[in-house]
Amino acid sequence: MDSISSIARQGLDQAEIQLQSAASQLAGAGASPNASGPDIVDITAGMVDLMSAKNNFAINISVMKTADEMQKFAIDILA
């Protein structure tokens, strides 16, 4: 069970990195040197990355909850 939790924890760490990258990308989207305005493609890609990070967080939290339930079930069987 610990390996499942550690895998989920690694997934959460990766989702955090993805979130920070997307947030940085979106924060700098309007700072183009030619002042022609934000690039629509960059903003769209940043938003997709943010939604992907959100989904990754949700999936990995679900895995952690399932691992916890499995561990509790195993303890109940052994007790």
N, C-alpha and C positions, 0 to 999 in steps of 0.2 A: 504493500500500500504506500510505503514511503516513496518508492520510485515513481509511482503515479503522481503523487503530490509534487515531487521535485520536477517532473516533466511539465506539469501544469504551471509550476512556479517559473520555470524557464520560459514558458509560453507567455506568461504575464510580463516578464522582463522584456521579451521581444516586442510585445504589444506596446509597452511603455516607450521603447526606443522608436517604434513606428509612429506613435502619437506625437512624440517630441519633434521628430523629423517633419511630420505633416504640419504641425503647428508653426514651426520655423519657416517652412515653405510658404504657408499662407500669410504669415506676418510680413514676409519680405516681398509678397506678390505685387504690392503697389509701389515698391521702391525701384522702379526701372530707371536707369540712367537717362533714357531719352524722353522721359516724362510723357510718354504716349498713353499712359493709363495701365491698369492691371491687365495682364495677359489672361484671357478667359480660359485657355487650355490649362495653364498652371493652377488657377483657382479650382477648376473642376478636378484636376488630378489630386490636388491637396484635399479637397472634400471627400473624394473617393478613398484616399488614404486614411482620413479621419474615421470614416464609417467602417473601414476594414479594421482599424485598430480597436474601435468600439466592439465590433463583432468578435475579435480575437480575445478581448478581455472577457466578454460574456461566455464564450466557449470554454476558456480555461478556468473560469470561476465555476462553471457547471461541472467540469472534470474534477475540480477539487472537492466540490460538494458530494459528488458521486463516490469519490475515494473515501471521504469521511463516512458516508453512509455504509459503504462496504466494510470499513473497519469496525464500525459500531455493530453491524450485523455479525461479523466474525467474533467479536467479543461476547455478544449475546449467546452465540452458539456454544462457545467454549465455557461460559459461566454456568 
